[in-house]
């Protein structure tokens, strides 16, 4: 007779830790996409559309940078602390 598979259960803290790590990984990808947006803006060689000033582009890039720093700090701050103080190698058998 075949046994029924046991339900998958993850502790709440480990599940949240994994989702926060996933969010941090996606934040890097999201930041890269946001930093690539100025490459799509019109430049001085395109005469049909008014070009974006370099100062506005720099404000955009540094604004995205500050937002990414704040979001990553928020995600890291919400990360639960390990029970052993972060010293995985100090475990004794």
Backbone bond lengths (Angstrom), bond angles and torsions (degrees), N, CA, C in turn:
res aa  C-N    CA-C-N  psi(-1)  N-CA   C-N-CA  omega(-1)  CA-C   N-CA-C  phi
1 X - - - 1.445 - - 1.528 108.53 -
2 X 1.304 115.21 138.62 1.458 120.97 -179.75 1.524 109.93 -84.58
3 X 1.302 114.61 136.43 1.461 119.22 177.62 1.521 109.47 -81.00
4 X 1.311 114.60 149.76 1.461 119.25 174.30 1.522 108.39 -76.44
5 X 1.346 117.64 137.60 1.467 118.69 179.66 1.530 110.74 -66.63
6 X 1.314 114.59 142.27 1.456 120.29 178.53 1.526 109.51 -71.65
7 X 1.304 118.10 145.64 1.465 119.67 178.12 1.533 110.30 -68.19
8 X 1.307 114.69 145.34 1.458 119.69 178.47 1.522 107.98 -78.45
9 X 1.320 115.20 126.95 1.452 119.96 -179.83 1.515 109.48 -129.32
10 X 1.286 116.04 127.91 1.456 121.59 175.06 1.522 108.11 -118.63
11 X 1.308 114.96 138.60 1.458 118.24 176.21 1.518 109.83 -63.33
12 X 1.294 115.64 150.00 1.459 120.84 -177.44 1.530 112.21 -59.58
13 X 1.330 117.02 -41.49 1.465 119.58 -177.72 1.530 111.51 -68.09
14 X 1.334 117.63 -41.55 1.462 118.94 179.90 1.526 110.73 -70.54
15 X 1.323 117.24 -34.21 1.458 120.16 177.34 1.528 110.67 -64.62
16 X 1.327 116.83 -46.07 1.469 120.35 178.44 1.519 111.49 -64.14
17 X 1.313 117.25 -38.32 1.460 121.15 178.79 1.524 110.42 -62.37
18 X 1.306 117.01 -43.58 1.466 120.63 179.01 1.526 111.55 -66.09
19 X 1.322 117.24 -40.56 1.473 119.65 -179.66 1.531 111.10 -68.47
20 X 1.329 117.34 -35.96 1.465 119.59 176.51 1.521 111.19 -67.51
21 X 1.326 117.27 -37.33 1.464 120.03 176.50 1.530 110.01 -66.10
22 X 1.330 117.24 -38.64 1.461 120.39 175.74 1.528 111.14 -63.26
23 X 1.325 115.90 -40.08 1.464 120.04 179.02 1.525 110.89 -64.64
24 X 1.322 117.55 -38.64 1.463 120.42 177.59 1.525 111.28 -64.91
25 X 1.327 116.89 -38.91 1.460 120.10 177.51 1.531 110.94 -65.98
26 X 1.309 116.51 -41.85 1.463 119.89 178.70 1.521 111.72 -69.45
27 X 1.325 116.74 -28.63 1.464 120.58 178.02 1.529 110.71 -63.45
28 X 1.315 116.99 -38.09 1.468 120.18 177.10 1.532 110.80 -64.44
29 X 1.315 116.62 -42.19 1.467 120.26 177.92 1.528 110.63 -66.11
30 X 1.309 116.07 -42.98 1.463 121.41 178.64 1.527 110.97 -61.14
31 X 1.323 116.91 -42.42 1.463 121.14 177.99 1.519 112.17 -63.76
32 X 1.319 116.91 -39.35 1.466 120.55 177.73 1.514 110.85 -62.63
33 X 1.324 116.77 -42.75 1.466 120.54 178.71 1.533 110.24 -64.14
34 X 1.328 116.41 -42.84 1.465 119.24 179.38 1.522 111.99 -64.47
35 X 1.341 117.61 -35.55 1.459 120.14 179.09 1.524 112.24 -73.19
36 X 1.322 118.24 -19.91 1.462 121.20 179.10 1.535 112.30 -83.72
37 X 1.318 117.32 -13.97 1.469 120.44 -178.93 1.523 112.91 -58.89
38 X 1.337 121.35 -41.25 1.469 119.27 178.87 1.522 114.29 -60.40
39 X 1.320 118.77 -21.51 1.465 119.43 177.10 1.522 111.71 -69.96
40 X 1.322 116.78 -18.30 1.464 120.81 178.24 1.526 112.56 -89.18
41 X 1.318 117.81 -11.38 1.454 121.05 -179.76 1.529 110.25 -69.39
42 X 1.318 116.85 150.54 1.473 118.92 179.56 1.529 110.87 -67.32
43 X 1.342 114.97 147.82 1.464 119.39 178.00 1.529 109.25 -112.21
44 X 1.310 116.94 -175.55 1.469 122.06 -174.37 1.523 112.54 -67.67
45 X 1.323 118.58 -23.50 1.464 120.27 -179.37 1.525 112.66 -75.62
46 X 1.319 117.72 -18.68 1.464 121.49 177.79 1.521 108.39 -87.19
47 X 1.328 117.98 110.07 1.467 121.80 -174.79 1.515 113.30 -87.69
48 X 1.322 118.63 -12.53 1.466 120.15 -177.55 1.531 112.88 -78.48
49 X 1.316 116.93 -22.75 1.468 121.49 -177.66 1.525 108.23 -128.97
50 X 1.332 115.24 144.39 1.471 119.83 178.41 1.526 109.53 -69.25
51 X 1.340 117.80 129.19 1.473 119.91 -178.52 1.525 112.04 -70.91
52 X 1.319 115.21 156.38 1.463 122.24 177.21 1.528 107.99 -83.23
53 X 1.309 116.40 134.84 1.468 120.77 179.63 1.529 110.22 -66.76
54 X 1.307 115.80 146.83 1.463 121.23 179.51 1.522 111.09 -61.97
55 X 1.320 116.59 -34.83 1.464 119.54 179.51 1.529 110.99 -63.79
56 X 1.334 116.94 -39.10 1.470 119.72 177.60 1.519 110.44 -66.57
57 X 1.330 116.56 -38.79 1.461 119.85 179.11 1.533 110.52 -64.88
58 X 1.336 116.66 -40.09 1.467 119.53 178.36 1.522 111.54 -66.90
59 X 1.334 117.41 -39.74 1.471 120.00 175.66 1.523 110.26 -61.12
60 X 1.318 116.65 -39.72 1.463 120.87 179.08 1.533 110.52 -63.90
61 X 1.338 117.02 -49.37 1.470 121.12 -177.30 1.525 110.73 -61.77
62 X 1.328 117.67 -47.21 1.463 119.55 -179.51 1.530 111.59 -71.46
63 X 1.321 118.22 -30.54 1.463 120.66 174.71 1.520 111.43 -64.20
64 X 1.336 116.09 -44.20 1.471 120.26 176.49 1.526 109.82 -62.32
65 X 1.318 116.47 -40.94 1.458 120.69 -179.73 1.531 111.07 -61.06
66 X 1.324 116.98 -45.70 1.468 121.12 179.79 1.526 110.57 -64.57
67 X 1.320 117.23 -41.20 1.469 120.60 178.90 1.524 110.37 -63.68
68 X 1.328 117.93 -42.08 1.462 121.05 178.31 1.525 111.55 -63.61
69 X 1.323 117.09 -39.34 1.464 120.50 177.74 1.529 110.10 -63.39
70 X 1.319 116.90 -45.03 1.469 120.47 -179.03 1.524 111.39 -65.08
71 X 1.334 116.87 -42.64 1.461 119.60 179.39 1.525 111.65 -65.92
72 X 1.325 117.91 -41.60 1.464 119.13 179.24 1.531 110.77 -67.46
73 X 1.320 117.86 -36.94 1.470 120.11 176.06 1.526 110.51 -63.87
74 X 1.321 117.08 -38.90 1.462 120.74 177.82 1.525 111.00 -64.35
75 X 1.338 116.91 -44.47 1.457 119.93 179.61 1.524 111.64 -65.01
76 X 1.320 117.33 -41.95 1.459 120.53 -179.85 1.527 110.27 -67.99
77 X 1.331 117.39 -37.40 1.466 120.82 178.83 1.524 111.01 -64.67
78 X 1.315 117.28 -34.31 1.465 121.24 -179.61 1.518 112.67 -80.44
79 X 1.333 116.52 -9.89 1.458 121.39 179.69 1.522 109.06 -65.74
80 X 1.337 118.66 129.05 1.467 119.56 179.22 1.527 110.80 -68.89
81 X 1.319 114.98 143.18 1.465 120.65 179.34 1.522 109.20 -75.63
82 X 1.335 117.64 141.75 1.465 119.42 176.24 1.522 110.81 -66.98
83 X 1.314 115.41 150.07 1.467 120.12 -176.15 1.523 112.52 -69.14
84 X 1.342 117.81 -26.47 1.455 119.83 -177.70 1.510 111.92 -95.43
85 X 1.306 119.15 16.14 1.450 122.13 177.42 1.516 113.97 78.04
86 X 1.330 118.24 14.41 1.445 121.46 177.97 1.514 115.00 87.22
87 X 1.323 117.20 7.82 1.459 120.46 -178.69 1.528 108.84 -105.68
88 X 1.333 115.76 85.31 1.449 120.78 -179.83 1.531 111.38 -70.81
89 X 1.337 117.68 -32.67 1.458 121.70 -174.80 1.530 111.71 -76.72
90 X 1.309 118.69 -15.31 1.462 121.56 -176.22 1.524 113.98 -85.41
91 X 1.318 116.72 5.73 1.463 119.68 179.77 1.516 109.93 -69.24
92 X 1.315 115.32 134.92 1.457 120.27 176.37 1.513 108.46 -107.67
93 X 1.319 117.61 137.78 1.476 119.67 -178.68 1.504 113.35 -72.21
